[in-house]
């Protein structure tokens, strides 16, 4: 098991070093330091995730321990109806499953008064419909059976004069008899019902029918006790019942743990995503450096061919390219991966590394075949002579030039494809601007 872990660790470290080398032109020691910094950062993130997971687990354990003696039951809020909770009763070897029904939370007198005030205020606006006031009714009323946000069932008691019908319409014949400035006084008694709640008021109110709550006879004494506890705590949202009552064990069946499960899934996902995101970001940066190096390849081949064809040695050509790049970098403060690697190769040769070894190491720094092929051509030029090397370099320059043209065509096609959708949107806008005046003029005929 230990060997597997060590092998797995070595593979990860070698992969990270490879990704770092693909975007940094530094010595092996500096690359190793960057690797250690990256791994240290990843370890800190994983440690924080482990601590957070341990804290969350401890919270669940403590929560379960505190709830061991007393069971916390939560009833539904006002308007949400009754709620059933599955309880398990146990005494010695006897077990029983019961359904414990909790009525919704009962309102206090003050809360009930506030609910009625808000309900009738909203109902009055609905009843007025197109009228400015119930005292200045000219058009039919709206008599809804329910009001959104309230559980009341609404019934209406109309006056016997027949001026207003149950659908809210007005007796137009009687209304037509009224002269200007005259009013006819009538009324509508609105009754709102919901369970044991009932309120009546002229012009507005509403309530739902009382629900018959069935009772289950299981372990008679405990059932009576539970019923008493439920009734005595009607004004409370939560009810505490003992886990043991007269040698009878009471347990609550676990309800849907979707919330905790969702949190756990989210936590695990985040713990996996953050380190993975950092590693993918590292790979993405390396990929961008390689793509930039591939774009700069024709320029490097051209410069090497130009300088070496003019009679400069390989070392002098590399030094001239590095100096020119360094001046340009100081002006625009932009780094190019391939040229940075060339500067490092020039430093190696200045420090005594042979041209063959430095050139071979330079080619191996890239993951593309172009640079590796170029390094082989240069190595051959050190042994076969300048004329043959010049011919190979010129051929490589022509091939790189054609690749550059093909890449430019491909990028142009991709750019035109990305611009297609915005162009369609602009076309639709132009068509709308052109056609709108014609359509409005046509509708005027």
VENDAJO-V541745 format. One line per field, one symbol per residue. ss: DSSP state (h for helix, s for strand, l for the rest). Layout:
ss=???
This chain:
ss=lhhhhhhhhhhhhhhhhhhhhllllllhhhhhhhhhhhhhhhhhhhhhhhhhhhhhhhhhhhhhhhlllsssssllllllllsssssssssllsssssssssllllllhhhhhhhhhhhhhhhhhhhhlllllhhhllllllllllllllllsssssslllllslllllslhhhhhlllllllllllsssssssllssssssllllsllllllllllllhhhhhhhhhhhhhlllllssssslssllssssslllllhhhhhhhhhhhhhhhhhhhhhhhhhhhhhhhhhhhhhhhhhhhhhhhhhhhhllllhhhhhhhhhhhhhhhhhhhllllhhhhhhhhhhhhhhllllhhhhhhhhhhllllhhhhhhhhhhhhhhhhlhhhhhhhhhhhhhhhhhhhhhhhhhhhhhhhhhhhhhhhhhhhhhhhhhhhhhhhhhhhl
